[in-house]
Amino acid sequence: LVALALGASLAIPNIWIAFSFVGSTVSVVIGFLMPALCALRSAPARSRTAALMLLVGLAVSATGVGNSVCSIIRGDTRP
């Protein structure tokens, strides 16, 4: 784990790049995907709502990661 962290810190030139990817993925997982997965497991009768929430979460995640990639390509990596 320490070697992985060292390799990532040497490979990523700016900490804001890592923050943008972590923020765009973890916030979606906590806000959309985990509640939807818990709802699918605990209340199968509401599976349609939970599946819709999963799809919305995946769309929001793709948008966030895409925005992070576009900002890195443009060179805009400041906070």
All heavy atoms as a GROMACS GRO file, in nm:
protein
  556
    1LEU      N    1   0.083  -0.120   0.000
    1LEU     CA    2   0.000   0.000   0.000
    1LEU      C    3   0.087   0.125   0.000
    1LEU      O    4   0.057   0.221  -0.071
    1LEU     CB    5  -0.094  -0.002   0.120
    1LEU     CG    6  -0.197   0.108   0.128
    1LEU    CD1    7  -0.289   0.104   0.008
    1LEU    CD2    8  -0.276   0.095   0.256
    2VAL      N    9   0.194   0.122   0.077
    2VAL     CA   10   0.285   0.236   0.081
    2VAL      C   11   0.355   0.253  -0.053
    2VAL      O   12   0.371   0.366  -0.101
    2VAL     CB   13   0.386   0.220   0.196
    2VAL    CG1   14   0.492   0.328   0.192
    2VAL    CG2   15   0.316   0.220   0.330
    3ALA      N   16   0.392   0.143  -0.114
    3ALA     CA   17   0.457   0.151  -0.246
    3ALA      C   18   0.361   0.206  -0.351
    3ALA      O   19   0.401   0.285  -0.437
    3ALA     CB   20   0.508   0.014  -0.287
    4LEU      N   21   0.234   0.168  -0.342
    4LEU     CA   22   0.134   0.221  -0.435
    4LEU      C   23   0.116   0.372  -0.415
    4LEU      O   24   0.109   0.448  -0.512
    4LEU     CB   25   0.001   0.149  -0.416
    4LEU     CG   26  -0.113   0.191  -0.507
    4LEU    CD1   27  -0.082   0.154  -0.651
    4LEU    CD2   28  -0.242   0.128  -0.461
    5ALA      N   29   0.110   0.416  -0.291
    5ALA     CA   30   0.097   0.559  -0.262
    5ALA      C   31   0.220   0.636  -0.309
    5ALA      O   32   0.209   0.746  -0.363
    5ALA     CB   33   0.075   0.581  -0.113
    6LEU      N   34   0.338   0.579  -0.290
    6LEU     CA   35   0.460   0.644  -0.336
    6LEU      C   36   0.462   0.654  -0.488
    6LEU      O   37   0.495   0.758  -0.545
    6LEU     CB   38   0.583   0.567  -0.288
    6LEU     CG   39   0.717   0.620  -0.337
    6LEU    CD1   40   0.744   0.758  -0.280
    6LEU    CD2   41   0.829   0.524  -0.304
    7GLY      N   42   0.425   0.545  -0.556
    7GLY     CA   43   0.421   0.549  -0.703
    7GLY      C   44   0.322   0.651  -0.756
    7GLY      O   45   0.350   0.722  -0.852
    8ALA      N   46   0.205   0.661  -0.692
    8ALA     CA   47   0.105   0.759  -0.735
    8ALA      C   48   0.155   0.901  -0.710
    8ALA      O   49   0.134   0.990  -0.792
    8ALA     CB   50  -0.026   0.736  -0.662
    9SER      N   51   0.220   0.923  -0.597
    9SER     CA   52   0.268   1.059  -0.568
    9SER      C   53   0.381   1.100  -0.662
    9SER      O   54   0.397   1.219  -0.692
    9SER     CB   55   0.314   1.069  -0.424
    9SER     OG   56   0.429   0.989  -0.402
   10LEU      N   57   0.460   1.006  -0.709
   10LEU     CA   58   0.565   1.039  -0.804
   10LEU      C   59   0.511   1.057  -0.945
   10LEU      O   60   0.566   1.134  -1.024
   10LEU     CB   61   0.672   0.929  -0.803
   10LEU     CG   62   0.755   0.918  -0.675
   10LEU    CD1   63   0.847   0.798  -0.682
   10LEU    CD2   64   0.833   1.045  -0.649
   11ALA      N   65   0.402   0.988  -0.978
   11ALA     CA   66   0.348   0.994  -1.114
   11ALA      C   67   0.257   1.114  -1.136
   11ALA      O   68   0.247   1.164  -1.248
   11ALA     CB   69   0.272   0.865  -1.145
   12ILE      N   70   0.189   1.159  -1.031
   12ILE     CA   71   0.094   1.270  -1.046
   12ILE      C   72   0.164   1.400  -1.010
   12ILE      O   73   0.206   1.420  -0.897
   12ILE     CB   74  -0.029   1.248  -0.955
   12ILE    CG1   75  -0.100   1.118  -0.993
   12ILE    CG2   76  -0.124   1.366  -0.964
   12ILE    CD1   77  -0.210   1.079  -0.899
   13PRO      N   78   0.177   1.491  -1.106
   13PRO     CA   79   0.253   1.614  -1.080
   13PRO      C   80   0.181   1.717  -0.993
   13PRO      O   81   0.245   1.800  -0.932
   13PRO     CB   82   0.278   1.670  -1.220
   13PRO     CG   83   0.165   1.617  -1.301
   13PRO     CD   84   0.132   1.483  -1.243
   14ASN      N   85   0.050   1.711  -0.987
   14ASN     CA   86  -0.026   1.811  -0.915
   14ASN      C   87  -0.130   1.740  -0.829
   14ASN      O   88  -0.205   1.655  -0.877
   14ASN     CB   89  -0.095   1.904  -1.016
   14ASN     CG   90  -0.155   2.026  -0.952
   14ASN    OD1   91  -0.162   2.036  -0.828
   14ASN    ND2   92  -0.199   2.119  -1.034
   15ILE      N   93  -0.139   1.777  -0.702
   15ILE     CA   94  -0.230   1.710  -0.610
   15ILE      C   95  -0.376   1.735  -0.648
   15ILE      O   96  -0.464   1.654  -0.620
   15ILE     CB   97  -0.202   1.752  -0.465
   15ILE    CG1   98  -0.277   1.665  -0.366
   15ILE    CG2   99  -0.238   1.898  -0.443
   15ILE    CD1  100  -0.231   1.525  -0.359
   16TRP      N  101  -0.406   1.846  -0.714
   16TRP     CA  102  -0.544   1.877  -0.750
   16TRP      C  103  -0.598   1.781  -0.855
   16TRP      O  104  -0.719   1.761  -0.864
   16TRP     CB  105  -0.556   2.022  -0.797
   16TRP     CG  106  -0.529   2.115  -0.685
   16TRP    CD1  107  -0.419   2.196  -0.670
   16TRP    CD2  108  -0.610   2.135  -0.569
   16TRP    NE1  109  -0.428   2.263  -0.552
   16TRP    CE2  110  -0.544   2.228  -0.487
   16TRP    CE3  111  -0.730   2.082  -0.525
   16TRP    CZ2  112  -0.595   2.271  -0.366
   16TRP    CZ3  113  -0.781   2.125  -0.404
   16TRP    CH2  114  -0.715   2.218  -0.326
   17ILE      N  115  -0.511   1.720  -0.933
   17ILE     CA  116  -0.556   1.618  -1.027
   17ILE      C  117  -0.612   1.498  -0.951
   17ILE      O  118  -0.720   1.448  -0.982
   17ILE     CB  119  -0.440   1.575  -1.120
   17ILE    CG1  120  -0.398   1.691  -1.209
   17ILE    CG2  121  -0.479   1.454  -1.204
   17ILE    CD1  122  -0.272   1.666  -1.288
   18ALA      N  123  -0.538   1.453  -0.851
   18ALA     CA  124  -0.586   1.341  -0.770
   18ALA      C  125  -0.714   1.378  -0.695
   18ALA      O  126  -0.807   1.298  -0.686
   18ALA     CB  127  -0.477   1.299  -0.671
   19PHE      N  128  -0.720   1.500  -0.640
   19PHE     CA  129  -0.839   1.544  -0.569
   19PHE      C  130  -0.961   1.547  -0.660
   19PHE      O  131  -1.072   1.513  -0.617
   19PHE     CB  132  -0.819   1.682  -0.508
   19PHE     CG  133  -0.735   1.683  -0.384
   19PHE    CD1  134  -0.682   1.802  -0.337
   19PHE    CD2  135  -0.706   1.568  -0.314
   19PHE    CE1  136  -0.605   1.804  -0.223
   19PHE    CE2  137  -0.629   1.569  -0.200
   19PHE     CZ  138  -0.578   1.688  -0.154
   20SER      N  139  -0.944   1.588  -0.784
   20SER     CA  140  -1.059   1.596  -0.875
   20SER      C  141  -1.114   1.457  -0.907
   20SER      O  142  -1.235   1.438  -0.909
   20SER     CB  143  -1.021   1.670  -1.003
   20SER     OG  144  -0.930   1.595  -1.080
   21PHE      N  145  -1.026   1.359  -0.929
   21PHE     CA  146  -1.074   1.224  -0.957
   21PHE      C  147  -1.135   1.159  -0.833
   21PHE      O  148  -1.238   1.094  -0.842
   21PHE     CB  149  -0.961   1.136  -1.012
   21PHE     CG  150  -0.936   1.158  -1.158
   21PHE    CD1  151  -0.822   1.221  -1.201
   21PHE    CD2  152  -1.028   1.116  -1.251
   21PHE    CE1  153  -0.800   1.242  -1.334
   21PHE    CE2  154  -1.007   1.136  -1.385
   21PHE     CZ  155  -0.892   1.200  -1.427
   22VAL      N  156  -1.072   1.177  -0.720
   22VAL     CA  157  -1.126   1.119  -0.596
   22VAL      C  158  -1.260   1.183  -0.563
   22VAL      O  159  -1.357   1.114  -0.528
   22VAL     CB  160  -1.026   1.135  -0.480
   22VAL    CG1  161  -1.090   1.100  -0.348
   22VAL    CG2  162  -0.904   1.048  -0.504
   23GLY      N  163  -1.271   1.312  -0.576
   23GLY     CA  164  -1.396   1.381  -0.546
   23GLY      C  165  -1.508   1.344  -0.640
   23GLY      O  166  -1.623   1.327  -0.599
   24SER      N  167  -1.475   1.329  -0.768
   24SER     CA  168  -1.581   1.298  -0.864
   24SER      C  169  -1.628   1.154  -0.855
   24SER      O  170  -1.739   1.124  -0.898
   24SER     CB  171  -1.533   1.329  -1.007
   24SER     OG  172  -1.427   1.244  -1.043
   25THR      N  173  -1.550   1.066  -0.797
   25THR     CA  174  -1.595   0.928  -0.785
   25THR      C  175  -1.652   0.897  -0.647
   25THR      O  176  -1.758   0.836  -0.637
   25THR     CB  177  -1.480   0.830  -0.815
   25THR    OG1  178  -1.369   0.860  -0.731
   25THR    CG2  179  -1.439   0.839  -0.959
   26VAL      N  180  -1.586   0.941  -0.542
   26VAL     CA  181  -1.630   0.906  -0.407
   26VAL      C  182  -1.763   0.973  -0.372
   26VAL      O  183  -1.849   0.912  -0.310
   26VAL     CB  184  -1.521   0.942  -0.304
   26VAL    CG1  185  -1.572   0.928  -0.162
   26VAL    CG2  186  -1.400   0.853  -0.324
   27SER      N  187  -1.782   1.097  -0.414
   27SER     CA  188  -1.908   1.164  -0.382
   27SER      C  189  -2.027   1.096  -0.449
   27SER      O  190  -2.135   1.085  -0.389
   27SER     CB  191  -1.902   1.311  -0.423
   27SER     OG  192  -1.880   1.322  -0.562
   28VAL      N  193  -2.009   1.046  -0.568
   28VAL     CA  194  -2.117   0.975  -0.637
   28VAL      C  195  -2.143   0.839  -0.570
   28VAL      O  196  -2.258   0.798  -0.554
   28VAL     CB  197  -2.085   0.958  -0.786
   28VAL    CG1  198  -2.183   0.866  -0.854
   28VAL    CG2  199  -2.084   1.093  -0.854
   29VAL      N  200  -2.037   0.772  -0.530
   29VAL     CA  201  -2.054   0.642  -0.464
   29VAL      C  202  -2.130   0.660  -0.334
   29VAL      O  203  -2.223   0.584  -0.304
   29VAL     CB  204  -1.917   0.575  -0.441
   29VAL    CG1  205  -1.929   0.457  -0.348
   29VAL    CG2  206  -1.857   0.531  -0.572
   30ILE      N  207  -2.094   0.760  -0.254
   30ILE     CA  208  -2.161   0.782  -0.126
   30ILE      C  209  -2.303   0.834  -0.146
   30ILE      O  210  -2.395   0.794  -0.076
   30ILE     CB  211  -2.079   0.878  -0.039
   30ILE    CG1  212  -1.949   0.810   0.004
   30ILE    CG2  213  -2.157   0.923   0.083
   30ILE    CD1  214  -1.852   0.901   0.074
   31GLY      N  215  -2.322   0.923  -0.240
   31GLY     CA  216  -2.452   0.987  -0.256
   31GLY      C  217  -2.555   0.911  -0.338
   31GLY      O  218  -2.675   0.923  -0.314
   32PHE      N  219  -2.510   0.832  -0.435
   32PHE     CA  220  -2.604   0.765  -0.525
   32PHE      C  221  -2.594   0.613  -0.520
   32PHE      O  222  -2.695   0.544  -0.504
   32PHE     CB  223  -2.581   0.809  -0.670
   32PHE     CG  224  -2.626   0.948  -0.700
   32PHE    CD1  225  -2.538   1.053  -0.701
   32PHE    CD2  226  -2.759   0.973  -0.728
   32PHE    CE1  227  -2.580   1.180  -0.729
   32PHE    CE2  228  -2.803   1.100  -0.756
   32PHE     CZ  229  -2.712   1.205  -0.756
   33LEU      N  230  -2.475   0.560  -0.539
   33LEU     CA  231  -2.462   0.417  -0.561
   33LEU      C  232  -2.484   0.334  -0.434
   33LEU      O  233  -2.556   0.234  -0.438
   33LEU     CB  234  -2.326   0.385  -0.622
   33LEU     CG  235  -2.297   0.454  -0.756
   33LEU    CD1  236  -2.162   0.412  -0.809
   33LEU    CD2  237  -2.406   0.424  -0.856
   34MET      N  238  -2.424   0.374  -0.323
   34MET     CA  239  -2.441   0.296  -0.200
   34MET      C  240  -2.586   0.294  -0.152
   34MET      O  241  -2.637   0.187  -0.117
   34MET     CB  242  -2.347   0.347  -0.090
   34MET     CG  243  -2.202   0.319  -0.119
   34MET     SD  244  -2.164   0.145  -0.135
   34MET     CE  245  -2.178   0.093   0.033
   35PRO      N  246  -2.658   0.409  -0.148
   35PRO     CA  247  -2.799   0.401  -0.108
   35PRO      C  248  -2.883   0.316  -0.203
   35PRO      O  249  -2.972   0.243  -0.158
   35PRO     CB  250  -2.845   0.546  -0.110
   35PRO     CG  251  -2.723   0.626  -0.092
   35PRO     CD  252  -2.615   0.548  -0.160
   36ALA      N  253  -2.855   0.324  -0.332
   36ALA     CA  254  -2.931   0.244  -0.427
   36ALA      C  255  -2.904   0.095  -0.409
   36ALA      O  256  -2.996   0.013  -0.415
   36ALA     CB  257  -2.899   0.286  -0.569
   37LEU      N  258  -2.780   0.058  -0.383
   37LEU     CA  259  -2.748  -0.082  -0.360
   37LEU      C  260  -2.809  -0.132  -0.231
   37LEU      O  261  -2.857  -0.247  -0.224
   37LEU     CB  262  -2.596  -0.101  -0.360
   37LEU     CG  263  -2.528  -0.083  -0.495
   37LEU    CD1  264  -2.376  -0.089  -0.479
   37LEU    CD2  265  -2.576  -0.187  -0.593
   38CYS      N  266  -2.810  -0.049  -0.127
   38CYS     CA  267  -2.876  -0.088  -0.002
   38CYS      C  268  -3.026  -0.105  -0.023
   38CYS      O  269  -3.088  -0.196   0.033
   38CYS     CB  270  -2.849   0.016   0.107
   38CYS     SG  271  -2.681   0.015   0.166
   39ALA      N  272  -3.086  -0.018  -0.102
   39ALA     CA  273  -3.229  -0.029  -0.129
   39ALA      C  274  -3.261  -0.155  -0.210
   39ALA      O  275  -3.362  -0.221  -0.187
   39ALA     CB  276  -3.279   0.095  -0.202
   40LEU      N  277  -3.175  -0.189  -0.304
   40LEU     CA  278  -3.196  -0.312  -0.381
   40LEU      C  279  -3.189  -0.435  -0.293
   40LEU      O  280  -3.264  -0.530  -0.311
   40LEU     CB  281  -3.091  -0.322  -0.492
   40LEU     CG  282  -3.118  -0.246  -0.620
   40LEU    CD1  283  -2.999  -0.256  -0.713
   40LEU    CD2  284  -3.242  -0.297  -0.687
   41ARG      N  285  -3.099  -0.431  -0.196
   41ARG     CA  286  -3.083  -0.547  -0.110
   41ARG      C  287  -3.193  -0.557  -0.004
   41ARG      O  288  -3.241  -0.666   0.028
   41ARG     CB  289  -2.947  -0.543  -0.043
   41ARG     CG  290  -2.918  -0.664   0.038
   41ARG     CD  291  -2.778  -0.661   0.090
   41ARG     NE  292  -2.757  -0.779   0.172
   41ARG     CZ  293  -2.669  -0.873   0.146
   41ARG    NH1  294  -2.593  -0.861   0.040
   41ARG    NH2  295  -2.654  -0.975   0.226
   42SER      N  296  -3.236  -0.443   0.052
   42SER     CA  297  -3.329  -0.447   0.163
   42SER      C  298  -3.476  -0.443   0.120
   42SER      O  299  -3.562  -0.496   0.190
   42SER     CB  300  -3.302  -0.332   0.260
   42SER     OG  301  -3.326  -0.210   0.195
   43ALA      N  302  -3.506  -0.378   0.010
   43ALA     CA  303  -3.646  -0.365  -0.033
   43ALA      C  304  -3.658  -0.402  -0.181
   43ALA      O  305  -3.659  -0.314  -0.268
   43ALA     CB  306  -3.695  -0.223  -0.010
   44PRO      N  307  -3.669  -0.529  -0.211
   44PRO     CA  308  -3.678  -0.569  -0.352
   44PRO      C  309  -3.803  -0.516  -0.422
   44PRO      O  310  -3.806  -0.508  -0.543
   44PRO     CB  311  -3.680  -0.722  -0.347
   44PRO     CG  312  -3.644  -0.760  -0.209
   44PRO     CD  313  -3.664  -0.642  -0.122
   45ALA      N  314  -3.905  -0.478  -0.344
   45ALA     CA  315  -4.026  -0.425  -0.406
   45ALA      C  316  -4.000  -0.290  -0.472
   45ALA      O  317  -4.071  -0.252  -0.565
   45ALA     CB  318  -4.136  -0.411  -0.302
   46ARG      N  319  -3.902  -0.218  -0.426
   46ARG     CA  320  -3.868  -0.087  -0.484
   46ARG      C  321  -3.746  -0.097  -0.576
   46ARG      O  322  -3.667  -0.003  -0.586
   46ARG     CB  323  -3.840   0.013  -0.373
   46ARG     CG  324  -3.961   0.043  -0.290
   46ARG     CD  325  -3.929   0.152  -0.192
   46ARG     NE  326  -4.050   0.188  -0.121
   46ARG     CZ  327  -4.108   0.305  -0.132
   46ARG    NH1  328  -4.059   0.396  -0.211
   46ARG    NH2  329  -4.216   0.331  -0.063
   47SER      N  330  -3.733  -0.206  -0.643
   47SER     CA  331  -3.615  -0.227  -0.726
   47SER      C  332  -3.611  -0.133  -0.847
   47SER      O  333  -3.504  -0.096  -0.893
   47SER     CB  334  -3.607  -0.372  -0.772
   47SER     OG  335  -3.717  -0.404  -0.854
   48ARG      N  336  -3.727  -0.091  -0.895
   48ARG     CA  337  -3.729  -0.001  -1.010
   48ARG      C  338  -3.672   0.136  -0.972
   48ARG      O  339  -3.593   0.194  -1.046
   48ARG     CB  340  -3.871   0.015  -1.063
   48ARG     CG  341  -3.877   0.102  -1.187
   48ARG     CD  342  -4.013   0.106  -1.247
   48ARG     NE  343  -4.041  -0.028  -1.302
   48ARG     CZ  344  -4.160  -0.067  -1.342
   48ARG    NH1  345  -4.263   0.013  -1.330
   48ARG    NH2  346  -4.178  -0.188  -1.392
   49THR      N  347  -3.709   0.186  -0.855
   49THR     CA  348  -3.656   0.315  -0.808
   49THR      C  349  -3.506   0.305  -0.782
   49THR      O  350  -3.431   0.396  -0.818
   49THR     CB  351  -3.729   0.358  -0.679
   49THR    OG1  352  -3.868   0.361  -0.704
   49THR    CG2  353  -3.682   0.493  -0.633
   50ALA      N  354  -3.463   0.196  -0.720
   50ALA     CA  355  -3.321   0.179  -0.692
   50ALA      C  356  -3.241   0.164  -0.821
   50ALA      O  357  -3.131   0.218  -0.832
   50ALA     CB  358  -3.300   0.058  -0.603
   51ALA      N  359  -3.295   0.095  -0.919
   51ALA     CA  360  -3.226   0.081  -1.048
   51ALA      C  361  -3.215   0.216  -1.118
   51ALA      O  362  -3.112   0.247  -1.178
   51ALA     CB  363  -3.299  -0.019  -1.136
   52LEU      N  364  -3.320   0.297  -1.110
   52LEU     CA  365  -3.314   0.431  -1.168
   52LEU      C  366  -3.209   0.516  -1.098
   52LEU      O  367  -3.133   0.588  -1.163
   52LEU     CB  368  -3.451   0.499  -1.158
   52LEU     CG  369  -3.460   0.641  -1.212
   52LEU    CD1  370  -3.433   0.643  -1.362
   52LEU    CD2  371  -3.594   0.701  -1.181
   53MET      N  372  -3.201   0.503  -0.966
   53MET     CA  373  -3.100   0.578  -0.892
   53MET      C  374  -2.959   0.531  -0.928
   53MET      O  375  -2.866   0.612  -0.936
   53MET     CB  376  -3.124   0.561  -0.742
   53MET     CG  377  -3.047   0.656  -0.658
   53MET     SD  378  -3.108   0.645  -0.490
   53MET     CE  379  -2.993   0.750  -0.408
   54LEU      N  380  -2.942   0.402  -0.952
   54LEU     CA  381  -2.812   0.352  -0.999
   54LEU      C  382  -2.775   0.411  -1.134
   54LEU      O  383  -2.661   0.452  -1.157
   54LEU     CB  384  -2.815   0.200  -1.007
   54LEU     CG  385  -2.784   0.122  -0.882
   54LEU    CD1  386  -2.806  -0.026  -0.906
   54LEU    CD2  387  -2.645   0.148  -0.834
   55LEU      N  388  -2.871   0.415  -1.225
   55LEU     CA  389  -2.843   0.472  -1.358
   55LEU      C  390  -2.810   0.621  -1.350
   55LEU      O  391  -2.718   0.668  -1.418
   55LEU     CB  392  -2.963   0.449  -1.450
   55LEU     CG  393  -2.986   0.305  -1.493
   55LEU    CD1  394  -3.114   0.295  -1.575
   55LEU    CD2  395  -2.868   0.254  -1.572
   56VAL      N  396  -2.883   0.694  -1.266
   56VAL     CA  397  -2.853   0.837  -1.249
   56VAL      C  398  -2.715   0.854  -1.189
   56VAL      O  399  -2.636   0.941  -1.230
   56VAL     CB  400  -2.962   0.905  -1.163
   56VAL    CG1  401  -2.920   1.044  -1.122
   56VAL    CG2  402  -3.092   0.910  -1.238
   57GLY      N  403  -2.681   0.771  -1.090
   57GLY     CA  404  -2.549   0.778  -1.028
   57GLY      C  405  -2.437   0.750  -1.127
   57GLY      O  406  -2.334   0.817  -1.127
   58LEU      N  407  -2.457   0.651  -1.213
   58LEU     CA  408  -2.355   0.622  -1.313
   58LEU      C  409  -2.341   0.735  -1.414
   58LEU      O  410  -2.230   0.768  -1.457
   58LEU     CB  411  -2.388   0.491  -1.384
   58LEU     CG  412  -2.375   0.366  -1.297
   58LEU    CD1  413  -2.425   0.244  -1.374
   58LEU    CD2  414  -2.232   0.346  -1.252
   59ALA      N  415  -2.452   0.798  -1.450
   59ALA     CA  416  -2.446   0.912  -1.542
   59ALA      C  417  -2.374   1.031  -1.478
   59ALA      O  418  -2.291   1.097  -1.542
   59ALA     CB  419  -2.586   0.952  -1.585
   60VAL      N  420  -2.404   1.057  -1.351
   60VAL     CA  421  -2.338   1.168  -1.280
   60VAL      C  422  -2.189   1.138  -1.264
   60VAL      O  423  -2.105   1.227  -1.280
   60VAL     CB  424  -2.405   1.192  -1.144
   60VAL    CG1  425  -2.324   1.286  -1.059
   60VAL    CG2  426  -2.545   1.246  -1.164
   61SER      N  427  -2.155   1.013  -1.237
   61SER     CA  428  -2.014   0.975  -1.224
   61SER      C  429  -1.939   0.993  -1.356
   61SER      O  430  -1.828   1.045  -1.358
   61SER     CB  431  -2.003   0.830  -1.177
   61SER     OG  432  -1.870   0.790  -1.170
   62ALA      N  433  -2.000   0.951  -1.464
   62ALA     CA  434  -1.936   0.968  -1.594
   62ALA      C  435  -1.918   1.115  -1.628
   62ALA      O  436  -1.815   1.154  -1.683
   62ALA     CB  437  -2.019   0.898  -1.702
   63THR      N  438  -2.016   1.196  -1.592
   63THR     CA  439  -2.005   1.340  -1.616
   63THR      C  440  -1.892   1.401  -1.533
   63THR      O  441  -1.814   1.483  -1.583
   63THR     CB  442  -2.138   1.410  -1.584
   63THR    OG1  443  -2.240   1.351  -1.661
   63THR    CG2  444  -2.130   1.558  -1.612
   64GLY      N  445  -1.882   1.362  -1.406
   64GLY     CA  446  -1.778   1.416  -1.319
   64GLY      C  447  -1.638   1.376  -1.363
   64GLY      O  448  -1.547   1.459  -1.366
   65VAL      N  449  -1.622   1.249  -1.397
   65VAL     CA  450  -1.490   1.203  -1.443
   65VAL      C  451  -1.457   1.266  -1.578
   65VAL      O  452  -1.343   1.307  -1.602
   65VAL     CB  453  -1.486   1.049  -1.449
   65VAL    CG1  454  -1.360   1.001  -1.517
   65VAL    CG2  455  -1.496   0.992  -1.309
   66GLY      N  456  -1.555   1.277  -1.665
   66GLY     CA  457  -1.531   1.343  -1.794
   66GLY      C  458  -1.492   1.489  -1.778
   66GLY      O  459  -1.404   1.539  -1.848
   67ASN      N  460  -1.555   1.558  -1.684
   67ASN     CA  461  -1.520   1.695  -1.658
   67ASN      C  462  -1.378   1.706  -1.603
   67ASN      O  463  -1.302   1.796  -1.640
   67ASN     CB  464  -1.619   1.757  -1.558
   67ASN     CG  465  -1.600   1.904  -1.542
   67ASN    OD1  466  -1.539   1.969  -1.624
   67ASN    ND2  467  -1.652   1.957  -1.433
   68SER      N  468  -1.339   1.612  -1.517
   68SER     CA  469  -1.202   1.612  -1.465
   68SER      C  470  -1.101   1.587  -1.576
   68SER      O  471  -0.997   1.654  -1.582
   68SER     CB  472  -1.187   1.505  -1.357
   68SER     OG  473  -1.267   1.533  -1.246
   69VAL      N  474  -1.130   1.495  -1.664
   69VAL     CA  475  -1.039   1.466  -1.775
   69VAL      C  476  -1.029   1.586  -1.868
   69VAL      O  477  -0.919   1.622  -1.912
   69VAL     CB  478  -1.086   1.340  -1.851
   69VAL    CG1  479  -1.010   1.323  -1.982
   69VAL    CG2  480  -1.070   1.217  -1.764
   70CYS      N  481  -1.141   1.651  -1.898
   70CYS     CA  482  -1.138   1.769  -1.986
   70CYS      C  483  -1.059   1.882  -1.924
   70CYS      O  484  -0.984   1.952  -1.995
   70CYS     CB  485  -1.280   1.814  -2.018
   70CYS     SG  486  -1.365   1.708  -2.134
   71SER      N  487  -1.072   1.901  -1.794
   71SER     CA  488  -0.996   2.009  -1.730
   71SER      C  489  -0.847   1.979  -1.727
   71SER      O  490  -0.764   2.068  -1.738
   71SER     CB  491  -1.048   2.037  -1.589
   71SER     OG  492  -1.022   1.929  -1.504
   72ILE      N  493  -0.810   1.851  -1.717
   72ILE     CA  494  -0.669   1.814  -1.722
   72ILE      C  495  -0.614   1.835  -1.863
   72ILE      O  496  -0.504   1.886  -1.881
   72ILE     CB  497  -0.650   1.668  -1.677
   72ILE    CG1  498  -0.676   1.657  -1.527
   72ILE    CG2  499  -0.510   1.618  -1.710
   72ILE    CD1  500  -0.684   1.516  -1.479
   73ILE      N  501  -0.693   1.801  -1.965
   73ILE     CA  502  -0.649   1.820  -2.103
   73ILE      C  503  -0.632   1.968  -2.134
   73ILE      O  504  -0.537   2.008  -2.201
   73ILE     CB  505  -0.748   1.752  -2.200
   73ILE    CG1  506  -0.738   1.601  -2.186
   73ILE    CG2  507  -0.723   1.795  -2.344
   73ILE    CD1  508  -0.844   1.526  -2.261
   74ARG      N  509  -0.724   2.052  -2.084
   74ARG     CA  510  -0.714   2.196  -2.105
   74ARG      C  511  -0.598   2.258  -2.026
   74ARG      O  512  -0.557   2.369  -2.054
   74ARG     CB  513  -0.841   2.265  -2.063
   74ARG     CG  514  -0.956   2.253  -2.159
   74ARG     CD  515  -1.068   2.346  -2.122
   74ARG     NE  516  -1.101   2.343  -1.981
   74ARG     CZ  517  -1.207   2.285  -1.927
   74ARG    NH1  518  -1.292   2.223  -2.005
   74ARG    NH2  519  -1.229   2.288  -1.798
   75GLY      N  520  -0.551   2.188  -1.923
   75GLY     CA  521  -0.443   2.240  -1.840
   75GLY      C  522  -0.494   2.321  -1.723
   75GLY      O  523  -0.416   2.389  -1.656
   76ASP      N  524  -0.622   2.315  -1.697
   76ASP     CA  525  -0.681   2.390  -1.586
   76ASP      C  526  -0.692   2.299  -1.465
   76ASP      O  527  -0.795   2.239  -1.440
   76ASP     CB  528  -0.819   2.441  -1.628
   76ASP     CG  529  -0.882   2.527  -1.522
   76ASP    OD1  530  -0.809   2.586  -1.441
   76ASP    OD2  531  -1.007   2.534  -1.518
   77THR      N  532  -0.584   2.287  -1.386
   77THR     CA  533  -0.582   2.196  -1.273
   77THR      C  534  -0.578   2.268  -1.140
   77THR      O  535  -0.554   2.207  -1.038
   77THR     CB  536  -0.462   2.100  -1.281
   77THR    OG1  537  -0.343   2.178  -1.289
   77THR    CG2  538  -0.474   2.009  -1.401
   78ARG      N  539  -0.602   2.396  -1.139
   78ARG     CA  540  -0.602   2.468  -1.011
   78ARG      C  541  -0.738   2.451  -0.944
   78ARG      O  542  -0.836   2.416  -1.011
   78ARG     CB  543  -0.570   2.614  -1.033
   78ARG     CG  544  -0.669   2.688  -1.117
   78ARG     CD  545  -0.626   2.834  -1.136
   78ARG     NE  546  -0.730   2.907  -1.204
   78ARG     CZ  547  -0.744   2.914  -1.335
   78ARG    NH1  548  -0.661   2.850  -1.413
   78ARG    NH2  549  -0.843   2.983  -1.388
   79PRO      N  550  -0.746   2.475  -0.814
   79PRO     CA  551  -0.873   2.452  -0.742
   79PRO      C  552  -0.983   2.546  -0.782
   79PRO      O  553  -0.966   2.654  -0.824
   79PRO     CB  554  -0.836   2.472  -0.596
   79PRO     CG  555  -0.708   2.547  -0.595
   79PRO     CD  556  -0.642   2.522  -0.726
   0.00000   0.00000   0.00000
